[in-house]
Amino acid sequence: MSPDARLSTIRAQAGRLADTSLQALLAADPARARDFALQVGPIYANFARQRYDREALAALFALAERAGAHERLRALFDGEKINLTEGRSVLHTALRSDLSAAPVAREAHAQALQARTRMRALAGALTASDITDVVSVGIGGSDLGPRLAVDALRAPQPGRLRVHFLSNVDGHAAQRVLAGLDPRRTAAVLISKTFGTQETLLNGAILRDWLGGTERLYAVSANVQRAAESFAIPPERILPMWDWVGGRYSLWSAVGFPVALALGMDAFEAMLAGAAEMDAHVLRTPLPQNLAAWHALTAVWNRNGLGYATQAVHAYDERLKLLSNYLQQLVMESLGKSVRTDGTPVDVETVPVWWGGAGTDTQHSFFQALHQGTSIVPSDFIGVVRNDSPYVDNHRALHANLLAQTEAFAHGQASDDPHRAYAGNRPSTTILLDALTPRSFGALLALYEHSVYLQSVVWGINAFDQFGVELGKQVANRLLPALAGQAEADDPVTRELLLRLRG
């Protein structure tokens, strides 16, 4: 059965509820605030302010069952080649948990443990050296995950090693990162699965020259030979990656080496343990009590039932301000597909546009549009219960704003003055972490990973390739000679722009 046929029931349910407000749903079901919530380890999520009722929820869970959600989750953990377009297993879960008896999964887990042993040794050696700063060079999945983790989990004062991140090919980025660093007391980690990524190679060359050689260069790559040939990095300073881990799922691998350097290997392994806890829950829990299934099916409901084209995430903790950037790649690179796994066109809408930021800053930028604009934007609000700062009044105010925004989104406010009226009926999910720790952070990211995969199962698409990323790279490589004045472009607009860019 095609996704369109399966989703017809969901559209019918959405039509039934079209004129029912969130206020009416809450009034009609007094137990909703309690029953539409789940606690899994350090994470609590409340879905009571989503625009569905119990009948619609039952239809959503039935939809996931018909799509084979349980079987597809098992296939993921067992290392079946679910990345059909590239003929690969997808085993990022094996980097952090041992939940499969399948030989390929067990072998992957054993390799991950060996890599972690090497990570610990290298991190220990760097920590014991006279190095004070480490520059992590990567882009996309080789940058966003480690950057987010270090920013979210670092203490207010820098640790023994200060870790800096360089991703953009723009030379100003390298200039700013290196300003103030001492090349005699700095090391660099070049992270690239293929060691063919243009941005990483160019920035890596800048670091090599700035450091005065390759003595303090390290690498994380699946292509040890190319890392050695390109930068003369010896094998003992190269940590592994594998083709069964996609870039945006690679934080749990040696790509997390910068996290181990900045926070300590124990913190990195606690992050993996939190993700493993979520893995076990998602794999073993029936869909109606499964947090990832609730989150995924809520996304399907908002996209295909209610027709919302965007999704926001608001982190009410400054330490999670980069979460929306990380989720943009995780969700939109995974689900930005218009053909099914068999190559036929998708007959339903897939990924919405993901965006967001940190509250309360965002309340003074784009929340006006969310409250009174013509487009409804479903939102995930993420808060942290425990206050780790000494400023109690600020934390209380942060919580007050989180609660106020979700309530205002749901209920709005009537007014005789149309300029001061708020329609409300804006759906949101509230996710609370007991505290922001490596464990809760790992569990949160794993929740989103599994939600993304389950959405792809419902839509019948491949969440693990990203061919759309390649076209722009190919064209850019073709245009490099034109920018150097050694060739001309075929496209007339590009030719005109080249005249301007070449001065």
Secondary structure, DSSP 8 states (H G I E B T S, - for coil): --HHHHHHHHHHHHHHTTT--HHHHHHH-TTHHHHTEEEETTEEEE-TTSS--HHHHHHHHHHHHHTTHHHHHHHHHHT---BTTTTB---GGGGT------HHHHHHHHHHHHHHHHHHHHHHHHHHSS--EEEEE--GGGTHHHHHHHHHH--SS--SSEEEEE--S-HHHHHHHHTT--GGGEEEEEE-SSS--HHHHHHHHHHHHHHTSSTTEEEEES-HHHHHHHH---GGGEEE--TTS-GGG-TTTGGGHHHHHHH-HHHHHHHHHHHHHHHHHHHHS-GGG-HHHHHHHHHHIIIIIS---EEEEEEESGGGTTHHHHHHHHHHHHH--SB-TTS-B--S----EEEEEETTGGGGTTHHHHHHSSS---EEEEEESS--SS-HHHHHHHHHHHHHHHHHHHH-B--SSGGG-B-----EEEEEESS--HHHHHHHHHHHHHHHHHHHHHHT--TT--THHHHHHHHHHHHHHHHTTSS--SSHHHHHHHHHHT-
